[in-house]
Amino acid sequence: MIDRLAELEARYEEIGRQMSTPEAAANPSALADFGRELSRLEPVVAMLRKWRSVREELDGARAMADDPDDEMRTMAREEIDRLTARAEAIEEDLRVHLVPRDPNDDRDVIVEVRAGTGGDEASLFAADLYRMYARYAERRRWKVEVLSTSDSGSGGLKEVIAEVRGDGAYSRLKFESGVHRVQRVPVTEASGRIHTSTATVSVLPEADEVEVQIDEKDLRIDVYRSSGPGGQSVNTTDSAVRITHLPTGLMVAIQDEKSQHKNRAKAMSVLRARLLEMEQERLAAERGDERRSQVGSGERSEKIRTYNFPDDRVTDHRIGLTVHSLPGLLEGDLDRVIEPLIEADQARRLAEIGADAPD
């Protein structure tokens, strides 16, 4: 562990040197990348240096443990106990910071919510989930922009795609990917019978044009007249855009804006995010990563959570977590579930580090 921390410290110092060069000053993008990496490394390096300081104090206290003076020996033993506990606490924090970091954690995200099985009730549930995420984003002061919606006609949503921008958006929302199940009495159910419906959530890290380069010749772009709301001009001009990526067959259709240009830009943003996810999944498969065993695997067919209205209970099946006050959760009080998921994922990663450590 100490060797790995020393490598991070060397990298931290190297970045500091590179940021002061004329080349870095002339490249704002590189400077921003250096700054982000430096801010990630800074707390780890500060902790490492504090650990070294405590270890030096501990060595000094141990040297005093053999002092001929009884009072000095007593003081030394007390100091050894205090410093040993302090060093162990710092070591535990350092292990946590050595957990491999998801490179996507700082990204903004594309959130897609789609109604699953259950007809109108599924679309109402999909709308509930989207509102939950929008309210959660509001609590964390994130920005949300709806890119595309498809209404069900019953007050629900067949599909909604939104961009969420803010500090740590992917690091927290990535745990939401999967199948969400609801158990409740639909408003249209006269007999009071409980129905089970589902909605699927996908959380994709957003990609920029530099990371995912798309050749224009690989695209088929169709424009057509929008059928959705948005003002009179929406239905009288060919503003809707459907982009098909020919090599992969991925297709994105956006029609919410009156401007064809804006709809195309939004569609390209979603397409880049989907292509980035596809490439990352391919690389993970090549490495043999066991993505399905991970808390935040994003496996779309995996039933991750059940919202049971009659019992006022929400259960996350990945970690066996149950919380109550379901209406509060749907109002955006989502950290009650997300925090335990983060802790479980971190514990798993720490266990993997321990398993890989040499004897």
Rosetta blueprint (number, residue, H / E / L):
1 M L
2 I H
3 D H
4 R H
5 L H
6 A H
7 E H
8 L H
9 E H
10 A H
11 R H
12 Y H
13 E H
14 E H
15 I H
16 G H
17 R H
18 Q H
19 M H
20 S L
21 T L
22 P H
23 E H
24 A H
25 A H
26 A L
27 N L
28 P H
29 S H
30 A H
31 L H
32 A H
33 D H
34 F H
35 G H
36 R H
37 E H
38 L H
39 S H
40 R H
41 L H
42 E H
43 P H
44 V H
45 V H
46 A H
47 M H
48 L H
49 R H
50 K H
51 W H
52 R H
53 S H
54 V H
55 R H
56 E H
57 E H
58 L H
59 D H
60 G H
61 A H
62 R H
63 A H
64 M H
65 A L
66 D L
67 D L
68 P L
69 D L
70 D H
71 E H
72 M H
73 R H
74 T H
75 M H
76 A H
77 R H
78 E H
79 E H
80 I H
81 D H
82 R H
83 L H
84 T H
85 A H
86 R H
87 A H
88 E H
89 A H
90 I H
91 E H
92 E H
93 D H
94 L H
95 R H
96 V H
97 H H
98 L L
99 V L
100 P L
101 R L
102 D L
103 P L
104 N L
105 D L
106 D L
107 R L
108 D L
109 V E
110 I E
111 V E
112 E E
113 V E
114 R E
115 A E
116 G L
117 T L
118 G L
119 G H
120 D H
121 E H
122 A H
123 S H
124 L H
125 F H
126 A H
127 A H
128 D H
129 L H
130 Y H
131 R H
132 M H
133 Y H
134 A H
135 R H
136 Y H
137 A H
138 E H
139 R H
140 R L
141 R L
142 W L
143 K E
144 V E
145 E E
146 V E
147 L E
148 S E
149 T E
150 S E
151 D E
152 S L
153 G L
154 S L
155 G L
156 G L
157 L E
158 K E
159 E E
160 V E
161 I E
162 A E
163 E E
164 V E
165 R E
166 G L
167 D L
168 G L
169 A H
170 Y H
171 S H
172 R H
173 L H
174 K H
175 F H
176 E H
177 S L
178 G E
179 V E
180 H E
181 R E
182 V E
183 Q E
184 R E
185 V L
186 P L
187 V L
188 T L
189 E L
190 A L
191 S L
192 G L
193 R L
194 I L
195 H E
196 T E
197 S E
198 T E
199 A E
200 T E
201 V E
202 S E
203 V E
204 L E
205 P E
206 E L
207 A L
208 D L
209 E L
210 V L
211 E L
212 V L
213 Q L
214 I L
215 D L
216 E H
217 K H
218 D H
219 L E
220 R E
221 I E
222 D E
223 V E
224 Y E
225 R L
226 S L
227 S L
228 G L
229 P L
230 G L
231 G L
232 Q H
233 S H
234 V H
235 N H
236 T L
237 T L
238 D L
239 S L
240 A E
241 V E
242 R E
243 I E
244 T E
245 H E
246 L L
247 P L
248 T L
249 G L
250 L E
251 M E
252 V E
253 A E
254 I E
255 Q L
256 D L
257 E L
258 K L
259 S L
260 Q H
261 H H
262 K H
263 N H
264 R H
265 A H
266 K H
267 A H
268 M H
269 S H
270 V H
271 L H
272 R H
273 A H
274 R H
275 L H
276 L H
277 E H
278 M H
279 E H
280 Q H
281 E H
282 R H
283 L H
284 A H
285 A H
286 E H
287 R H
288 G L
289 D L
290 E L
291 R H
292 R H
293 S H
294 Q L
295 V L
296 G L
297 S L
298 G L
299 E L
300 R L
301 S L
302 E L
303 K E
304 I E
305 R E
306 T E
307 Y E
308 N E
309 F L
310 P L
311 D L
312 D L
313 R E
314 V E
315 T E
316 D E
317 H L
318 R L
319 I L
320 G L
321 L E
322 T E
323 V E
324 H E
325 S L
326 L H
327 P H
328 G H
329 L H
330 L H
331 E L
332 G L
333 D L
334 L L
335 D H
336 R H
337 V H
338 I H
339 E H
340 P H
341 L H
342 I H
343 E H
344 A H
345 D H
346 Q H
347 A H
348 R H
349 R H
350 L H
351 A H
352 E H
353 I H
354 G H
355 A H
356 D H
357 A L
358 P L
359 D L
